[in-house]
Amino acid sequence: MIKANTFHVEDYVYSAKITSDLVLGKDFRFQTTGGYESPIHTITGKKFEYYYLDLGLRKSILKKKGSLYLKFADAFNNMERERTNTSSKDIISHHTSKAITRRVLLSFTYKFNKVASF
């Protein structure tokens, strides 16, 4: 006969994301986006929190029908995708995984038949 084990983990998990948009003169905007996710307790251990900050600059062009956007994602290179501690009767494990999250992106947007407010 197989005896079943029941595990119970009670925890609060939360996350936050904030975005700001600062107008710099007539044709420029400075944009920031930051995020945070709380630690999570699991049956066997803990997944640690992570956070990031993206910085961007947008320039209106072509009589406000287009824009160029330069973004620095994870500007401070501190977003670890997974950092966990796992423990049981026979093993203790510490694991860190880091994806390539720091990058530079350049995008172009064009609005047909519509003039943007910026």
ChimeraX attribute file (.defattr): number of C-alpha atoms within 10 A of each C-alpha:
attribute: neighborCount
match mode: 1-to-1
recipient: residues
	/A:1	3
	/A:2	4
	/A:3	5
	/A:4	6
	/A:5	5
	/A:6	5
	/A:7	8
	/A:8	7
	/A:9	8
	/A:10	9
	/A:11	10
	/A:12	8
	/A:13	11
	/A:14	11
	/A:15	12
	/A:16	10
	/A:17	12
	/A:18	10
	/A:19	12
	/A:20	12
	/A:21	13
	/A:22	11
	/A:23	14
	/A:24	12
	/A:25	7
	/A:26	9
	/A:27	14
	/A:28	18
	/A:29	18
	/A:30	17
	/A:31	18
	/A:32	17
	/A:33	16
	/A:34	16
	/A:35	16
	/A:36	16
	/A:37	15
	/A:38	15
	/A:39	18
	/A:40	16
	/A:41	18
	/A:42	16
	/A:43	12
	/A:44	15
	/A:45	16
	/A:46	16
	/A:47	19
	/A:48	17
	/A:49	19
	/A:50	17
	/A:51	18
	/A:52	20
	/A:53	21
	/A:54	20
	/A:55	19
	/A:56	19
	/A:57	19
	/A:58	22
	/A:59	18
	/A:60	20
	/A:61	16
	/A:62	9
	/A:63	11
	/A:64	16
	/A:65	17
	/A:66	17
	/A:67	20
	/A:68	16
	/A:69	18
	/A:70	17
	/A:71	20
	/A:72	18
	/A:73	20
	/A:74	21
	/A:75	17
	/A:76	13
	/A:77	16
	/A:78	14
	/A:79	21
	/A:80	17
	/A:81	16
	/A:82	14
	/A:83	16
	/A:84	20
	/A:85	16
	/A:86	16
	/A:87	14
	/A:88	10
	/A:89	6
	/A:90	5
	/A:91	7
	/A:92	11
	/A:93	10
	/A:94	11
	/A:95	10
	/A:96	12
	/A:97	10
	/A:98	12
	/A:99	9
	/A:100	10
	/A:101	17
	/A:102	16
	/A:103	12
	/A:104	14
	/A:105	10
	/A:106	12
	/A:107	10
	/A:108	12
	/A:109	12
	/A:110	16
	/A:111	11
	/A:112	8
	/A:113	7
	/A:114	9
	/A:115	13
	/A:116	13
	/A:117	7
	/A:118	17
